[in-house]
Amino acid sequence: MDSYEDQLKPQNLEQYNFFSREVGRIENSIKELEKDKEVLRKFEAITSEKDKISTKIKELRKSIKDAKANEDLDKEKLETFEEEFKGILFKLDFLKDGFDTSKVDNLDKSIKDKGKKNISVINRIYEQIKIDREDYYPKIDGVNLYNITSSSGLIRIILSYYLALLKTGLIFNNSTNHPYLLVLDEPRQQNLDLDTFNQFLNELYLLKKDYPKQIQIIIASSEEGNIKEEDIRLYLNKVDNKLIKEIIGE
C-alpha cells in the first residue's frame, strides 16, 4: 500500500503526466516525419522523372534538328536521283523505243499540253517524269511508267533505275549505304535492241571512268555488245570453264 501511495503523490503524478505528454508528442512527431518522408520520396521520384523528361526533350529536339537536316539532304538526293534516272532513261531511247503509244493515248490529254511550247513533245514528256515522293516509283502525271510501257520499255526503266541509284549513292557517298555493287542477269532481255544495250554499257564505262575502283558490276549476258575484252572474265560456253572459279591476274 505504501508503494501505491507513493505512486499517487502529486509529484509523481506530474512526472507521469509530463512523460505521457512527451511520449505522445514524440509519437506525433514520428508520424509527421513519416508523412514528410513520404512527401520527400514522392518529390525525389518526380524530380527523377522530370530529369528523364528533360533529357528526352533534348533528345527529341536534337532528333527534330537532325531530321530537318536529313530532310533537306534527302530532298537533294531525290532530286539528284530523279535527274539521273531521267537522263539515263533518255539515253536509252525510252520514249522512242520503249513507250507504248496506244497506252499513252489513254492518259489525260493534258500531258501533251503541259510544259514549254518551244520544245518537243518528247522533251515535254520527259520533263513530267517524276519519282514519287511516297512510293519512289517513276511516274508521269501520277501514272506509273510501268503501266504505260512495252516490255522493252520496262527493262529500260529497270536499268535506268538501278544505274541512277548507284550513281546517286556515289554522289552522296558520305550519307548513303549503297554497297556500290550491281549484279545484272541478262540485261538485254525482253528484246532490248543492241544499240540500247551498248548505250547501257557505255553508261557503265562512264561510271567506271568517273568513279575508278569504287564500284563493281557483274553482268551475266549472252550478248557481248561493246564490252571490252579485258572486262570479260568468263565464257561459260568453254568446256573448261565453271561458274565459280578462281580468277588469277590483275
C-alpha positions in Angstrom: 0.0 0.0 0.0 2.9 2.3 0.8 4.3 1.8 -2.6 0.9 2.6 -4.3 0.6 5.6 -2.0 4.0 6.9 -3.2 2.9 6.5 -6.8 -0.2 8.6 -6.2 1.7 11.5 -4.8 1.2 14.8 -6.7 4.9 15.0 -7.7 4.9 11.5 -9.3 1.6 12.3 -11.0 3.1 15.4 -12.5 6.1 13.4 -13.8 3.8 10.8 -15.2 1.7 13.4 -16.9 4.8 15.1 -18.3 6.3 11.8 -19.6 2.9 10.8 -21.0 2.7 14.1 -22.9 6.2 13.8 -24.2 5.6 10.3 -25.4 2.5 11.5 -27.2 4.4 14.4 -28.7 7.2 12.2 -29.9 4.8 9.7 -31.4 3.1 12.6 -33.2 6.4 13.9 -34.4 7.3 10.4 -35.7 4.0 10.3 -37.6 4.7 13.8 -39.1 8.2 12.8 -40.0 6.8 9.6 -41.7 4.5 11.9 -43.7 7.3 14.2 -44.6 9.5 11.2 -45.6 6.7 10.0 -47.9 6.4 13.5 -49.4 10.2 13.6 -49.9 10.1 10.2 -51.6 7.4 11.4 -54.0 9.4 14.6 -54.6 12.5 12.6 -55.4 10.6 10.4 -57.8 9.0 13.4 -59.5 12.5 15.1 -59.7 13.9 12.0 -61.3 11.0 11.8 -63.7 11.5 15.5 -64.6 15.1 14.9 -65.3 14.3 12.0 -67.6 11.7 14.1 -69.4 14.1 16.9 -69.7 16.7 14.6 -71.2 14.1 13.2 -73.6 13.1 16.6 -74.7 16.7 17.5 -75.5 17.0 14.2 -77.5 13.8 15.0 -79.3 14.9 18.5 -80.2 18.1 17.1 -81.5 16.2 14.5 -83.5 14.0 17.2 -84.9 17.0 19.2 -85.9 18.8 16.2 -87.4 15.6 15.2 -89.1 15.3 18.6 -90.7 18.8 18.5 -91.9 18.3 14.9 -93.2 15.0 16.0 -94.8 16.9 18.7 -96.8 19.6 16.2 -97.7 17.0 13.5 -98.7 15.2 16.1 -100.8 18.5 16.8 -102.6 19.2 13.1 -103.0 15.8 12.5 -104.5 16.1 15.4 -106.9 19.5 14.1 -108.0 18.2 10.6 -108.4 15.3 11.8 -110.4 17.5 13.8 -112.8 20.0 10.9 -113.2 17.1 8.5 -113.8 15.5 10.7 -116.4 18.9 11.4 -118.0 19.8 7.7 -118.4 16.3 6.8 -119.5 16.6 9.5 -122.2 19.9 8.0 -123.4 18.3 4.5 -123.6 15.7 5.9 -126.0 12.8 5.1 -123.7 10.2 7.3 -125.5 11.5 6.3 -128.9 11.6 2.5 -128.5 10.0 1.8 -125.1 6.8 3.7 -124.9 3.5 2.1 -125.8 1.8 4.8 -127.9 -1.6 3.2 -127.6 -1.4 3.2 -123.8 -0.2 6.8 -123.8 -3.2 7.9 -125.8 -5.4 6.6 -122.9 -3.8 9.1 -120.5 -5.1 12.5 -119.7 -4.6 14.6 -122.9 -3.2 17.4 -120.8 0.1 15.5 -120.7 1.0 16.7 -124.2 -0.3 20.3 -123.4 1.9 20.8 -120.4 5.4 22.3 -120.4 7.1 24.8 -122.6 5.8 25.2 -126.2 9.2 25.7 -127.8 10.4 22.1 -127.0 9.4 18.8 -128.5 6.6 16.7 -127.2 9.1 14.0 -126.2 11.1 16.5 -124.1 7.9 17.8 -122.6 7.0 14.3 -121.5 10.5 13.7 -120.1 10.1 16.9 -118.1 7.0 15.5 -116.5 8.5 12.2 -115.4 8.8 12.3 -111.6 10.0 10.0 -108.9 7.0 9.7 -106.5 8.0 11.0 -103.0 5.8 8.4 -101.3 6.5 5.1 -103.1 9.5 6.2 -105.2 8.0 4.8 -108.4 8.8 6.7 -111.6 5.5 8.3 -112.7 4.1 10.7 -115.3 1.1 12.7 -114.3 0.6 10.3 -111.4 0.6 7.2 -113.6 3.3 4.6 -113.0 5.6 4.3 -116.0 5.4 0.5 -115.7 1.8 0.7 -116.7 2.2 2.6 -119.9 5.2 1.0 -121.5 6.1 -2.1 -123.5 8.2 -5.0 -122.3 11.4 -3.5 -123.8 10.4 -0.2 -122.2 10.2 -1.9 -118.8 13.7 -3.2 -119.0 14.9 0.3 -119.9 13.1 1.6 -116.8 14.7 -1.0 -114.6 18.2 -0.5 -115.9 17.9 3.3 -115.6 16.6 3.0 -112.1 19.4 0.8 -110.9 22.1 2.8 -112.5 20.6 6.1 -111.2 20.5 4.6 -107.7 24.1 3.6 -108.0 25.2 7.0 -109.3 23.3 8.8 -106.6 24.9 6.6 -104.0 28.3 7.5 -105.3 27.5 11.2 -105.4 26.3 11.2 -101.8 28.8 8.6 -100.7 29.0 10.1 -97.2 25.4 9.8 -96.4 24.2 6.6 -98.1 24.7 2.9 -97.5 24.8 1.7 -101.1 27.2 -1.2 -101.5 28.3 0.1 -104.9 27.7 -3.4 -106.3 25.3 -4.4 -109.1 24.6 -7.9 -110.3 22.6 -8.0 -113.6 21.3 -11.1 -115.2 20.8 -10.8 -118.9 20.2 -7.1 -119.2 19.3 -7.4 -122.8 16.2 -9.4 -122.0 12.7 -8.6 -123.4 14.2 -8.0 -126.9 16.2 -4.9 -125.9 17.9 -3.8 -129.1 21.6 -4.0 -129.4 22.1 -0.2 -129.8 20.3 0.4 -126.5 22.3 -2.4 -124.9 25.5 -0.8 -126.0 24.4 2.6 -124.7 23.7 0.9 -121.4 27.2 -0.5 -121.4 28.6 3.0 -122.3 26.9 4.3 -119.2 28.7 1.7 -117.1 32.0 2.7 -118.6 31.2 6.3 -117.8 30.7 5.4 -114.2 33.9 3.4 -114.2 35.7 6.5 -115.5 34.1 8.9 -113.1 34.4 6.6 -110.1 37.5 4.4 -110.6 37.9 1.4 -108.3 34.8 2.4 -106.4 32.2 0.1 -108.0 31.8 -3.5 -109.0 29.3 -4.5 -111.7 28.8 -8.1 -112.6 26.8 -8.9 -115.8 25.7 -12.3 -117.0 24.9 -11.8 -120.6 24.6 -13.9 -123.8 25.5 -10.8 -125.8 28.9 -9.2 -125.5 28.0 -5.9 -127.2 30.8 -3.4 -126.9 32.2 -4.8 -123.7 36.0 -4.6 -123.7 37.8 -7.9 -123.9 39.7 -7.3 -120.7 36.4 -6.9 -118.9 35.1 -10.3 -119.9 36.0 -12.7 -117.1 34.2 -15.9 -118.0 32.9 -17.7 -121.1 30.5 -20.4 -119.9 30.4 -22.0 -123.3 34.0 -23.1 -123.0 34.4 -26.7 -121.8 36.9 -26.0 -119.1 35.1 -23.0 -117.6 33.0 -23.1 -114.4 30.5 -20.6 -113.0 32.6 -20.3 -109.8 36.3 -20.3 -110.3 39.4 -18.6 -109.1 40.4 -15.6 -111.2 44.1 -15.1 -111.4 45.6 -11.8 -112.6 45.1 -8.2 -112.2 
